[in-house]
Amino acid sequence: MREHERIGLEWGIPIAIAILAVGARAAINAERATLVGVIRSIIIGLYVGVEVNLYLLTTDLSQEWRGALVGIAAAISNELLIALIAIGKTIAKDPAGALRWLINRGGKQ
């Protein structure tokens, strides 16, 4: 197999799956259906997809599994980023209250 074919198989398919997964997820979500929201989601998904693919290239997973895992990671990456931003805003607004909430395990007794 030539070098460009090998690179195309290792990178092309997982990244194409990541773009499709993120684009479909962003287009379906009503609050992110704007052009800027879709572009932001695709950029975040591409970054996460590349990072996950870099890691998975060091394993002995098949190409199908690698593509599936990259697609899943890319699809949920935007939601995880939004959750981390919300947690950061909560901690910035009331650090002591956030620490109390964490120590009390979210209010559980």
Backbone as numpy.savetxt, mean C-alpha at the origin, in Angstrom:
# Nx Ny Nz CAx CAy CAz Cx Cy Cz
17.12 -17.13 -21.10 16.27 -15.95 -21.10 17.17 -14.71 -21.10
16.84 -13.77 -21.95 17.62 -12.54 -22.01 17.35 -11.66 -20.81
18.28 -10.76 -20.56 18.21 -9.90 -19.37 16.95 -9.04 -19.37
16.60 -8.43 -20.49 15.41 -7.57 -20.51 14.12 -8.38 -20.35
14.09 -9.62 -20.79 12.93 -10.47 -20.57 12.80 -10.84 -19.09
13.94 -11.14 -18.47 13.93 -11.48 -17.04 13.46 -10.28 -16.21
13.96 -9.10 -16.53 13.54 -7.90 -15.80 12.07 -7.62 -16.03
11.61 -7.82 -17.26 10.19 -7.62 -17.54 9.30 -8.55 -16.74
9.72 -9.80 -16.59 8.93 -10.76 -15.80 8.99 -10.45 -14.32
10.18 -10.06 -13.83 10.32 -9.80 -12.40 9.64 -8.51 -11.97
9.57 -7.54 -12.86 9.03 -6.23 -12.49 7.74 -5.86 -13.20
7.61 -6.22 -14.45 6.47 -5.77 -15.25 5.13 -6.26 -14.74
5.03 -7.54 -14.53 3.75 -8.11 -14.11 3.34 -7.64 -12.70
4.21 -7.72 -11.69 3.78 -7.24 -10.37 3.43 -5.75 -10.34
4.18 -4.92 -11.06 3.89 -3.49 -11.05 2.61 -3.20 -11.82
2.36 -3.92 -12.92 1.10 -3.75 -13.65 -0.09 -4.14 -12.76
0.05 -5.21 -12.01 -1.01 -5.63 -11.09 -1.21 -4.56 -10.02
-0.13 -3.98 -9.51 -0.24 -2.93 -8.49 -0.97 -1.71 -9.05
-0.63 -1.29 -10.25 -1.30 -0.13 -10.85 -2.78 -0.40 -11.05
-3.12 -1.56 -11.56 -4.53 -1.90 -11.77 -5.30 -1.98 -10.45
-4.69 -2.60 -9.45 -5.37 -2.75 -8.16 -5.62 -1.39 -7.51
-4.60 -0.54 -7.51 -4.74 0.77 -6.88 -5.68 1.66 -7.68
-5.56 1.63 -8.99 -6.44 2.45 -9.82 -7.91 2.07 -9.66
-8.18 0.78 -9.64 -9.56 0.33 -9.45 -10.08 0.70 -8.08
-9.25 0.53 -7.07 -9.67 0.86 -5.70 -9.92 2.34 -5.55
-9.07 3.17 -6.12 -9.23 4.62 -6.02 -10.42 5.10 -6.82
-10.69 4.49 -7.97 -11.81 4.91 -8.79 -13.15 4.53 -8.15
-13.18 3.44 -7.42 -14.42 3.00 -6.78 -14.74 3.85 -5.56
-13.72 4.25 -4.83 -13.92 5.04 -3.62 -14.40 6.44 -4.00
-15.57 6.82 -3.54 -16.20 8.08 -3.96 -15.42 9.30 -3.51
-14.81 9.26 -2.31 -14.12 10.45 -1.82 -12.76 10.63 -2.47
-12.22 9.61 -3.11 -10.93 9.74 -3.79 -11.07 9.58 -5.29
-12.25 9.78 -5.85 -12.48 9.58 -7.28 -12.05 10.77 -8.11
-11.47 11.79 -7.50 -10.95 12.92 -8.27 -9.65 12.50 -8.94
-9.24 13.27 -9.93 -8.02 12.96 -10.65 -6.81 13.00 -9.72
-6.76 14.00 -8.85 -5.65 14.12 -7.90 -5.64 12.93 -6.94
-6.81 12.51 -6.46 -6.89 11.37 -5.55 -6.44 10.08 -6.20
-6.84 9.87 -7.44 -6.43 8.65 -8.16 -4.92 8.66 -8.41
-4.39 9.81 -8.81 -2.95 9.91 -9.06 -2.17 9.69 -7.77
-2.64 10.30 -6.65 -1.97 10.10 -5.37 -1.99 8.62 -4.96
-3.13 7.99 -5.13 -3.24 6.56 -4.78 -2.32 5.71 -5.63
-2.21 6.02 -6.91 -1.34 5.24 -7.79 0.13 5.43 -7.41
0.52 6.66 -7.08 1.91 6.91 -6.68 2.24 6.16 -5.40
1.35 6.23 -4.42 1.57 5.50 -3.16 1.62 4.01 -3.42
0.68 3.51 -4.21 0.64 2.08 -4.53 1.87 1.61 -5.29
2.37 2.45 -6.21 3.58 2.09 -6.93 4.79 2.01 -6.00
4.89 2.97 -5.11 6.01 2.95 -4.16 5.96 1.67 -3.31
4.80 1.40 -2.75 4.67 0.20 -1.91 4.87 -1.06 -2.74
4.33 -1.07 -3.96 4.50 -2.23 -4.82 5.96 -2.51 -5.17
6.71 -1.46 -5.43 8.14 -1.63 -5.73 8.88 -2.16 -4.51
8.59 -1.59 -3.34 9.27 -2.04 -2.13 8.94 -3.50 -1.81
7.67 -3.87 -1.92 7.27 -5.25 -1.64 7.90 -6.20 -2.66
7.91 -5.78 -3.93 8.51 -6.63 -4.96 10.01 -6.80 -4.73
10.69 -5.74 -4.32 12.12 -5.86 -4.01 12.36 -6.91 -2.92
11.52 -6.87 -1.89 11.66 -7.87 -0.83 11.34 -9.27 -1.34
10.27 -9.40 -2.09 9.83 -10.73 -2.53 10.78 -11.34 -3.55
11.57 -10.53 -4.23 12.56 -11.08 -5.17 13.64 -11.88 -4.44
13.81 -11.61 -3.15 14.81 -12.35 -2.38 14.27 -13.69 -1.88
12.98 -13.93 -2.05 12.39 -15.19 -1.62 12.26 -16.12 -2.82
11.81 -17.34 -2.58 11.63 -18.28 -3.68 10.15 -18.45 -4.04
9.38 -17.38 -3.90 7.97 -17.43 -4.29 7.83 -17.45 -5.81
6.76 -18.05 -6.27 6.51 -18.07 -7.71 6.08 -16.67 -8.16
6.13 -16.47 -9.46 5.76 -15.18 -10.03 4.30 -14.85 -9.73
3.43 -15.84 -9.74 2.01 -15.60 -9.46 1.79 -15.12 -8.03
2.44 -15.79 -7.07 2.30 -15.38 -5.67 2.87 -13.99 -5.45
4.02 -13.73 -6.07 4.64 -12.42 -5.92 3.72 -11.33 -6.46
3.13 -11.58 -7.63 2.19 -10.61 -8.21 0.97 -10.39 -7.33
0.46 -11.47 -6.75 -0.71 -11.35 -5.88 -0.39 -10.55 -4.62
0.75 -10.83 -4.01 1.12 -10.12 -2.78 1.42 -8.65 -3.05
2.05 -8.36 -4.18 2.31 -6.96 -4.54 1.00 -6.23 -4.77
0.05 -6.87 -5.45 -1.25 -6.25 -5.70 -2.02 -5.98 -4.42
-2.01 -6.92 -3.50 -2.69 -6.73 -2.21 -2.06 -5.61 -1.42
-0.73 -5.61 -1.35 -0.04 -4.56 -0.60 -0.30 -3.19 -1.20
-0.28 -3.10 -2.52 -0.53 -1.82 -3.17 -1.97 -1.35 -2.96
-2.92 -2.29 -2.99 -4.33 -1.92 -2.84 -4.64 -1.37 -1.46
-4.01 -1.90 -0.43 -4.33 -1.42 0.93 -3.38 -0.33 1.42
-2.38 0.01 0.61 -1.36 0.98 1.06 -1.96 2.35 1.34
-2.87 2.82 0.52 -3.45 4.15 0.72 -4.26 4.21 2.01
-5.02 3.17 2.30 -5.80 3.15 3.54 -4.90 3.14 4.76
-3.80 2.39 4.69 -2.87 2.37 5.82 -2.22 3.73 6.02
-1.88 4.40 4.94 -1.29 5.74 5.05 -2.29 6.72 5.66
-3.52 6.66 5.24 -4.56 7.55 5.80 -4.76 7.25 7.29
-4.74 5.98 7.68 -4.88 5.62 9.09 -3.70 6.15 9.91
-2.48 6.02 9.37 -1.31 6.53 10.09 -1.36 8.05 10.24
-1.84 8.74 9.22 -1.98 10.20 9.30 -3.00 10.57 10.38
-4.12 9.84 10.43 -5.15 10.12 11.45 -4.61 9.86 12.85
-3.85 8.79 13.02 -3.25 8.51 14.33 -2.27 9.60 14.71
-1.46 10.04 13.75 -0.51 11.12 14.01 -1.20 12.41 14.40
-2.31 12.75 13.75 -3.05 13.96 14.09 -3.64 13.85 15.49
-4.13 12.68 15.85 -4.69 12.48 17.19 -3.60 12.63 18.25
-2.46 12.05 18.01 -1.36 12.17 18.97 -0.87 13.61 19.06
-0.80 14.31 17.94 -0.35 15.71 17.95 -1.33 16.61 18.68
-2.61 16.31 18.57 -3.63 17.14 19.21 -3.65 16.96 20.72
-3.56 15.72 21.18 -3.62 15.43 22.62 -2.71 14.26 22.95
-1.40 14.51 23.12 -0.47 13.40 23.37 -0.77 12.63 24.65
-1.13 13.35 25.72 -1.41 12.67 26.99 -2.67 11.81 26.86
-3.70 12.31 26.21 -4.93 11.54 26.01 -4.68 10.31 25.15
-3.87 10.45 24.12 -3.55 9.30 23.26 -2.76 8.26 24.04
-1.85 8.70 24.88 -1.08 7.77 25.71 -1.97 7.06 26.72
-2.91 7.81 27.34 -3.87 7.17 28.27 -4.71 6.14 27.54
-5.18 6.48 26.34 -6.00 5.56 25.55 -5.20 4.30 25.23
-3.94 4.46 24.89 -3.09 3.32 24.56 -2.83 2.46 25.79
-2.56 3.08 26.92 -2.30 2.33 28.15 -3.55 1.57 28.58
-4.72 2.17 28.41 -5.98 1.52 28.78 -6.48 0.58 27.68
-5.67 0.31 26.68 -6.00 -0.60 25.56 -7.29 -0.19 24.88
-7.41 1.07 24.60 -8.58 1.56 23.86 -9.82 1.64 24.68
-9.71 1.74 25.97 -10.88 1.86 26.83 -11.41 0.53 27.32
-10.74 -0.57 27.03 -11.18 -1.88 27.50 -10.86 -2.02 28.99
-11.70 -2.72 29.67 -11.52 -2.93 31.11 -10.79 -4.22 31.37
